[in-house]
Amino acid sequence: MSYKCDMTKRDFARLILNGKKDVLQVFLELLKAERIKFCVIGGLAVNAYAEPVVSLDLDIVVAAESIKVLKKALPSEFKAREFPNSLNISCRGSDLRIQVQTDPRYQAFLAKARMKDVLGYKMPVARVEDVLQGKIWAALDDSRRPSKRQKDLADILRLTEKRKILLALIPAELRSRLSLS
């Protein structure tokens, strides 16, 4: 018996996101059409630099001056909710959760982002040092749920296992949590 394996990374992502249409592609096209500068910063950004893991979240930063444009340009099937440091976007019929980080510390990541392949989609991704910095900020944020902070620690480990030079950027407080003396 032979099996044919012809599922692409993009096919896999669409299957995981449970959408009848490619909501991620629709969102990326909206950003492009509106000329909104953005970059991926979260777990999917880690996937661009390390072995990919499944995530239903797309964490991005957009140019601060474009937040209002983005909210206004969203198609009717998209829903946006504002929180203190983020704009969370979802789409009816998809499990994709888009979190636009509005914390001003992330704005500097935009200038150095580079196009990368993330699960079969070409998109700007923050440079690896910036992705790591974002994960460090998240892991040290006591207001986040412990399970989220634990995932951030795992993402830090994924990055440092691929690029040992990044170990020097991890603060002592996190080094002890990661058993990196």
N, C-alpha and C positions, 0 to 999 in steps of 0.2 A: 504494500500500500504506500503510495507517495502523497505527500502533502505539498501544497504550493503556499509559500509564504510571501505574499506581495503587499503587505500592509506597510505603508509609509509612516514616518513619524507624524506627519500631518493627519493621516487617516486615524492614527492612534489617538492623537489629541482630540480630534472631533468626536471620536467614540467616547472618550473619557468625559468630555464636556457635555455630552448628552444632548446635543443640539440638532434640530432638524435642518438648520442652516449653519453655516460657518460664522458664528457670532464673533469670534476672534478676528477673522478676516474683515468682517463688516466694520468692526471697531477700528482696526488698523487703517482701513480705507478712509474712514471718517476723519481720523487724525491727519492723514495725508491730504485729503481734500480741503480741510480747514487750515492746512499749513501750521499745525500745532507741533511744536518741537517737544519731543518726549524721549524718555529712555526707560527701559525695564530695569528694576532695582532689586526685586525680591528673589523668591525661590526659583522662579523661571530664569532669572539672571544667573543664579548659581548653576542652573542646568547648562548654560552656555559655556561654562568653564570647567564643569565637573560632570561625572556620570549623571545623566538625568534621572530624576524621580518624579513621580506623578504629583501634580498639583492642580487644583481647580482655581487657583488664585493667579491673577496677573497684577503684580504690584509695579506701578510706574510713577514717575514724576513727570509733570508737564511744566512748561514755562509758566511761571506764576501769572503772567498777564493773559494767559490763554484759558484759564479755568472757566471764566464766564462764557467764553466762546464755545468751549467744549460742552458745557451744560445746555446751552441754547441749541447746539447742533445735534444733540442726541435724538435719534429716531424715537417715535412714540412707544415702541415696544421696550425701550430701555428705561430703567428707573434709576434715579440718582438720589442718594441720601447724604447729607453733609454731617460730618463729625468734626471734633476739634482739630484734628490733624490729617483728615482725609476726606475725600469724596468717594463714596462707594457706589459703584455702578453695577447693575445686574440687567439681565435681559430675559423676558418671559420665554420659557421654553429651552433655556440653557442653564447648565450648572456653573458656568464661568462666573467668577466673582472678580470684578475689576476694582482695584483700590488705587486711587490717585492720591499719592502722598503730598500733602500740602505743607508739611514741616519745612520751613525755609532752608534748613541745613542741606537738604537734598538738591537744591537748585544748582549748586556748583557741579553736580554730576553730569548735567546736560552737555556741557562744553566738551567733555572728553569721551563721550559715548561713541561706540563704534558699531557698525552693522554686524550682526551675528545671526547664526541659524539657531532658533529656539523651537524645538519640536516641529521642524519643517517650515517655520515662518521666519522670514527675514525681518528683523526689527533692530532698532538701536538699543544697545545694552550698555549700561554703565561699565566703566573699566573695572577690572577685577578688584583692585584696591578699594574702589568706591563701593562695590557690592559688599565687600568684607566690612567696610566701615558702617554701612547701613545695618548689616547683621549684628555688629557689635552694639550699635545704639539700641537696636531692638532687644537684644539679649539682656542689656543692662536696664531696660525700662521696666521698673517694678509695677507699673500700672497694667502691663500686658498679662494675659493669662499665663500661668506656669507652663501649660502645654505648648503655647506659642513660643515662649522663651526657650523651651527645650528644643523645639524645631530649629530655632535660630542657632542654637549651639551646634546642632547636627550639621546645619548648613556651613557654619564656620569650619567644622572639621572636614567636610567635603572639600571645601576650597583649599584648606591648608594641606590636605593629603595630596592634592594635585600640584600645588605650588608651595613648597616648603619655605620659600623666602617670605611668604606672608606671615609666618609664625612671629616674626619680629614686630608685626603691627598689632598683635593682640595684647591688650592691657593685662597686667598682673592679676587683677580681680577675676578675669575670665580664664586666664591660663590655669588657675587652680581648679576652677569648675570643670575644665576640660582635661584635667590631669596632664597638663603640659608644663612641667616645672622649668 
